[in-house]
Amino acid sequence: MKAKTVLPAVAMTAVSMVLTLAVVMMWLGTAVPWPVALVVGLGIDGGWLATLAYERRLAAQGDHNRAVTAVGWSFGVLAAGVLVAHALTADHSPGAWLAVAWLPIAAKALWLVHSLWERTALTPLALDAIRGIQQEARDEAAVARARLRAEASTEETRLTAVTEAGARVARVQAETAQTLAGAWSTLESARKGEETGRALTSVTSTVTPGVTPRWELPVWGPSEAVPALESAAPALSDDELDTLVHDIRHSQTPPLSYREMAARFRAAGHSASEVRLRAAWKRVAA
């Protein structure tokens, strides 16, 4: 994995150093003796390579020096500047020389990428642990999705069954109501029919001579309103109700419970709703 970042950086560094030395020899060789041009080219490449080696040593120790980094980038910019200046002053193919002037900067950038990779590199054990955690999270998410889908399917089945049962009940109720309506209609027509009365009179007259009773069908439904519970006896005020509850409760030692008191209250012929009686019990027992 390390070779994927270090090999391109090494290759780019070698190409940029050779190109810088060749450009310095061709450009300055015409103005100064070639040994001087060689020294200048080796000086630029040597300084660039020395700062790079020191940066790599600091990185191996887990350290970093901004001054060394600045010097290294200065040598890289200087090499790129030499290539750009040569391209601008060249008589033949200036575009081609200008196109390769970025190689020193590219080499520094590749070493920067390699250093960032080293800072974030993990051991195989740590990578295995991370993969295990990620796989566990994916498994839990898949199980949760499956559980939700199963619950949704179960709920859908339950709602379908409840809906169908409700529809069956509604159909039965409708059929029953229709049947009852027909029965009521038949009974009503029989009760009000003249032929029915004469037929029943002819039957009963043979059994009981001289009696012609009026036969009627029973009428379903309340014939008179049911009186309210408290209307069967005079209504008691809250004070009277509290006095009765108190007397009945303390008629025995220890005092009676609510159920015993209520039973004796009803047996004595008194009338009060359950709500009022319980409220009086709470007031007395408080």
C-alpha positions, 0 to 999 in steps of 0.5 A: 500500500505504501508503494502506491504513493511513494513510487510516483513521488520518487519517479516525479522527483527524479524526472524533475531533478534531471530536467532541472539540471539539463535546463540549467546546463543548456541555459547557462552553459552558453553564458558561463563555463559548463562546470559553473552551470553544473554546480548551479544545477546540482546546487538546486537539485541538492538543496531540494533533495536535502530538504526533502530527506530531512522532511522525511526523517522528521516525518518518520519520527512523528515530527514536523518543522515548518522552516524546513518545509518552507525551504523545501518548497522554496527550492521547488519554486526556484526549480520551477522558476528556472524551467519557466524562465528557460521556456520563455527565453527559448528560441525553439519549442517554448510551449513544450518547455513551459509544459514541463515547468510544473514538474518540481511543484508536482513532485513536492505535491506528491511527497505531501500526499505521501506524508498525509497518507502516512499520517492516516495509515492504520495497522491491519489489526485496526483496519480489521476492527473497523471492518468488523464494526462496519459489518456489525452496523450493517447487520444490525441495520438489515435486521432492523429493516427486516423486523420493520417489514415483518411488523408492517406485514403482520399489521397489514394482515391484522387490519385486513382481517379486522376489516373483513370481520367488520364487513361481515358483521355489518352485512349480518346487521343489515340483513337482520334489520331488514328481516325485523323491518319485514316482521314488524310490517307484517305484524302491524298490518295484521294488527290493524287488519279488519279480517284479523279481528273478525277471524279471532272473534269467531274463534273466541265466541265458540269458547266463551259464548257472549264474549267478543274480546278485542284481540290485539298484538303486543306492542314492542317498546316502552309504554310509559317513561320509567321514573328516575331513581331519586323520584321514588322517594323524597330527594335528600339535601347534601346536609341530610345525606351527610347526617344519615351517612354519618349516623349509619357509619358510626352505628357500630364500632368500629365504623362501617365500611362503605359497602356496609353503610350503603347496604344499610342506607338502601335497606332503610328505604332512603334513596340517593344516587351512587355518585351523591352517596359516595360523595357524602361518604368522602365528606363524612370520612374525611 
